[in-house]
Amino acid sequence: MDLRQLNYITVIAEELNLTRAAERLFVSQSTLSLYLSRLEKELGIRLFSRKNNRLVITAKGELYVETARKMLDMQKELYEQLHINQHEMTLNLGISSLFMLKIFAEVFPRFKPLAPHFNVNVTEGRATALLRRLSEGSLDVAIVGRDKIIQDENYQIQVLRREEMFLVLPPSHPHAYAASSDYSDPPTADMSLFCNENFTLSPHDTCDYQIAQRLFHDHHMNANVICELNNTLSLCQMVMDGLCLSVIPAYCIPRNMGLLVCRPPQPYYRYLLCFQHKGQKMSKEGIALLGMLIDTYNHYYE
C-alpha cells in the first residue's frame, strides 16, 4: 500500500467532503474522487456512501480507515525512532519554465503557513544546466521544458504537460485573418504567409528556440530572428507593438493582451517534464508542494 494514499483516505474520512479533503491534501477534487473510485473498485467494496452531497463512511470503510491510521502511526513512530525530523527538511527545486516560476510565486505563499518549518531552495536556469545539477546531487527535483519525452533509467520522469507551439502575431498584422484569439483551438494557417517576417524568440539554448527553428526549416520560412529574449511577457509585448512575430508554447501565451495565434499544418510540441532520481525518498511536505504546483499549473486557465 502507498502510505501517501492511505493518508488520502484518512483525510476524506475526517472531512466527509471531497472538496475540503482536496484542499487539505493540495490536490484537485477530481484527482481525489478518481483515486477513491479506483480504490473502491479495486477492493470491490464501498468505503463511503453518498447521501445528499455528503459522504457517509460505511462499516467496512471504518475498518479500512482504522487500519490506515494504525499504519500511518507506525510510520511516524519508526521515523521518530530513527530520529528523522520531518519538520526540518529542504527541497532543492530547479525550474526552467518562466510560467512555472510564476505559478510557484503564487502557490508558495499559500503553502508556507501549512508547513512553516519546510524550506525550498529554487534554482532558475536552462534545462541542460538544471539537469546537470540534478545529476550532481545539488537538486532534488528539476522541472524543465524539452522538445521530446526523455527516457533515462536513472530518473523517474513525469510528463506534466504537452504544450503545442503556436505562431503569435498582433491584431494589426496584414494576415491577422489567418489567426484568432482562441488559444485552445486556433485555426491552421499556411506558414508561407509569414515566410519573410521578423521574429523574436526565446534564447538559442532553449528548446523553444530549437522547436521554432525546426518549424522554420520544415516550412521553408526565411525567418529573420531580430532578438532573443528570455522574458515571455516582454517578448509578447514586442509582438503586440508590431515589431515582430514569435513562436511560443500555447499555455504560456498571456490571455489578457489581445494577441492572435495560429498553428502550423503539422503540430510542434514542447513537453514540460519533472525529473527525480529513481528511488528518491521525499518528505510529505515536498510531495504536497509538488502536487500543488502541478495541479495549479494544469488547471490555471480553468
Secondary structure, DSSP 4 states (H G I P E B T S, - for coil): --HHHHHHHHHHHHH--HHHHHHHHTS-HHHHHHHHHHHHHHHTS-SEEEETTEEEE-HHHHHHHHHHHHHHHHHHHHHHHTT--TTS-EEEEEE--HHHHHHHHHHHHHHGGGSTT-EEEEEE--HHHHHHHHHHTS-SEEEEEESS----TTEEEEEEEEEEEEEEE-TTSTTGGG-BS-SSSPPB--GGGGTT-EEEES-TTSHHHHHHHHHHHHTT---EEEEE-S-HHHHHHHHHTTS-BEEEEGGGS-TTS--EEEB-SS--EEEEEEEEETT----HHHHHHHHHHHHHHHTTT-
